[in-house]
Amino acid sequence: MIDIDRIRSDFPFLDRRIDGQPVIYLDSANTSQKPRQVIDAMSDFLRDGYAPINRSAYRMAAAATDAYEGARAAIAQFIGAASPDEVVFTRNATEALNMFAQGWTRAHLSAGDAVVLTHMEHHANVVPWQMMAAERGIQLRWIPLTTDGHLDLTDLDRLLDGAKVLSFTAMSNVLGTLNPVRKLCDAAHAAGAIAMVDACQSVPHSVTDVTAMGADLCAFSAHKMLGPSGIGALW
């Protein structure tokens, strides 16, 4: 059995009362509250360990750098990456998605090239591609939804035919739908496309193994998984 009271005790925010009633927070798919362990770790670093990272060689800076790179190694292990060198820290998942959509696209895609998205994407995985469509003339194709909120994969092979990229969410923040990530990545690769996974919702809620996913890239944010705002990762 889950000890709800013990879990609630980790979150100072939930000690609040509004209009005399205890707080019940239902917006974690948007952003999660922070447990005291995270709050304390950040406070401890700011109070006792703050120093430049990867820019100085004195003891405090070296310790800060070790902590920073240790976090990268922890993230790599958490998502099943082969090496910490595969983890790029960003400001959030939106920036990670933009780095790929706008950086890689400008180097590799031209007018008429196709990118496949789905109708359940967060706007962070739509707007960058719309911008590239306007700028580069790339073609956007869309995987539709079934009436019960799942991806309609009936015409997947046709949609992927000749496509350069399939970019999709592993778990919908609106519908809660869990998508068949490995199946979609394999289909993308069979069509010669790169598979980009928005894993903002799935990483906090399920065991993540980016190698088993079969993805080429994966993006997620700390603020949806009990961490601070202002940092995310691109694998």
Secondary structure by P-SEA (a helix, b strand, c coil): ccaaaaaaaaccccccccccccccccccccbbbbcaaaaaaaaaaaccccccccccccaaaaaaaaaaaaaaaaaaaaacccccccccccccaaaaaaaaacccccccccccbbbbbcccccccccaaaaaaaaacbbbbbbbcccccccccccccccccccccbbbbbccccccccccaaaaaaaaaaaacbbbbbbaaaaaaccccccccccccbbbbbcccccccccccccc
